[in-house]
Amino acid sequence: MGSRLNLAGIVIAISTLTACTPKPLPIPPPPPVIIAPPQPPARPLPPAGAAVTMAVPAVGFDGVRMTPNRGLSRDESIWHLRSAINVAALNCQGPVWNTIADNYNKLIVVHKSRLKAASKTVDGEYKVRYPGQNGLRVRDTKMTDLYNYFSLPTIKQEYCDAALAKSSEVLAIPSSALPEYSIGALSDIDGIFIRFFDAYAAYEFALADWNQKYAPPPAFAADPLAPVVFTPGT
């Protein structure tokens, strides 16, 4: 009988201890995962360190950019190539490029007669092309534009390298072959500019797309069509 009482007391004691034992604290949920919004891609930049905005020749209906060197006569091609080498002789400075000036000085001596004939022919072409106007003045204006065109700084390295090669090659050909050589050589030089213009046009397209997707909205501006309210005394 006593054993049973002792056993009952032990059970009661264990139950009492169990009831008094604090319950374990619940495990807190893990902190929420914060996903940062995706960052926009970098804003497109102009090729070759060019200006953020600049005008490039448009593409014609034939898919070719309308540079000053397209649609030329044979004699115009001679004169434009001479101009390209002349600009390089003035603008391309350095131990290697300095040879261009020497080659240019030799060019106007070696091909003196053919260059003089080409210039005279081009004068006549401009008089016919611009009837009722001062054709020679138009030609002078276009030549100034051509010199500015060849002075584009962003492609100077490639342009000067090409002008150096052409200024050397042109000295080795007979004057009778100058028209055909000039057409091809001028196309090679102009291709440098066209590739840059194509790259710039691609940049403008990419920039417009970037602005549409990622540029911040413009600051609030008053509606110019909204009525203006005047306060008395103001």
Buried (B, 14 or more C-beta within 10 A) or exposed (E): EEEEEEEEEEEEEEEEEEEEEEEEEEEEEEEEEEEEEEEEEEEBEBBBEBEEEEEBBEBEEEEEBEBBBBEBBBBBBBBBBBBBBBBBBBBBEEEEBEBBBEBBEBBEEBBEEBBEBBBEBBEEBBBEEBEEEEBEEBBEEBBEEBBEBBEBEBBBEBBBBBBBBBBBEBBEBEBEEBBEBBBEBBBEBBBBBBBBBBBBBEBBEBBEEBEEEEEEEEEEEEEEEEEEEEEEEE
